[in-house]
Amino acid sequence: MAQRSEGLRAAKGLSMGLDLGDRISEVCLKDREGEVLERAKVKTKDTAMAAYFGGRARCRVVLEVGTHSPWVQRLLAGLGHEAVVANPHQVRLIAESVEKGDSSDAEILADLGRMGFGALRTVEHRSAEAQADMEVLRARALLVRQRAALATHIRGVVKANGARVSGCGVRASSEKVLEQVPLALRPTIAPLQQQVEALSGSIRAYDRRVAELIEERYPVATLLQRVRGVGPITALTYVLVIGRPERFRRSRQVGAYVGLVPRRRQSGDRDPELGVTKAGDGEMRRLLVQCAHHILSHESADSALRRWGLKKAEGGKTAYKRAVVAVARKLAVLLHVLWLRGEVYEAFPNSRDEQGEPAEQAQKEVAVSTTTVA
């Protein structure tokens, strides 16, 4: 017990800023009064970090979110330090400083550590296992983008030569596509279409891996797929991006967390209507918007969410675009409600939930989030 108390006192008394560089990281250690006790440079390698921080008294270490921050945070936490990753939106004074440098950046991070978590709006990184699983989804998304770029190029080249080709993206074989290509272009198009087929095969392999991950580690993703329009890719991405559903005090905060709430620039009597913040994971936001498009489409099954979205879409193209964002935001909130409560999705839920609160009220989407997963 005595050792633990001593560690806690050390954490409160010492604050260290760690400015992570790709090769060399800058360290600044300050005491409770803000006096610089130590400056150092450490190689951005696990062995060098472990050697420097391993024998030190426990302290709060503040670092910015970035490429190296996930593994550095896990390493520091394993060594007994209080590793805090600051939200980049809260440390703009570093990027906008007129005397920006690694040494001064580390000092600012140390000062922020002395101020406490309220000024940092800390980032919560995934576990090493969850991060590895997320890379499966990111790799698949990269291949999908590459396949789409190749298919678009093929269509454009053929169209520019007076012909048209269909089905070159996903399911069509090379033979079927090349039949639609002018003879003079076939030697050029054939290798590209072969790459499209190869990418499609790799994407299907990733799809099988996603199904395995859901079955083995993330069964809650199966529950989320009960919502029409939500497939395994969206469900697993949602689970990995949110991480722990209980860290949100209210489900409506998820809408802000994924960047689907309007920005605000209110000043005096001025409160202009602005676009969404686009905060958080961009791929998660893109998938939610895709799901919203499907929910509002003619092929989608009828549901309370669809009727709500179609009502908002009345009024033309601008109204429809806003409705898509609104449905995506409400969908993000709905998935969190289902996950947190372990409930099965109902297309037309009862007018009141288990606590007697109107279901529509329980799924409102306006929120302000205080944490981020990277």
Buried (B, 14 or more C-beta within 10 A) or exposed (E): EEEEEEBEEBBEBBBBBBBBBEEBBBBBBBBEEEEEEEEEBBBBEEEBBBEBBEEBEBBBBBBBBBEBBBBBBBBBEEBBBBBBBBBBEBBEEBEEEEEEEBBBBBBBBBBBBBEEBEBBBBBEBBEEEBBEBBEBBEBBBEBBEBBBEBBEBBBEBBEEEEEEBEEBBBEBEBEBBBEBBEEEBEEEBBEBBEBBBEBBEBBEEBBEBBBEBBEEBBEBBBBBBBBBBBBBBBBBBBBBBBBEBEBBEEBBBBBBBBBBBBEEEEEEEEEEEEEBBEBBBEBBBBBBBBBBBBBBEEEBEEBBBBEBBBEBBEEEEEEBEBBBBBBBBBBBBBBBBBBBEEBEBEBEBEEEBEEEEEBBEBBBBEBEBBBBBB
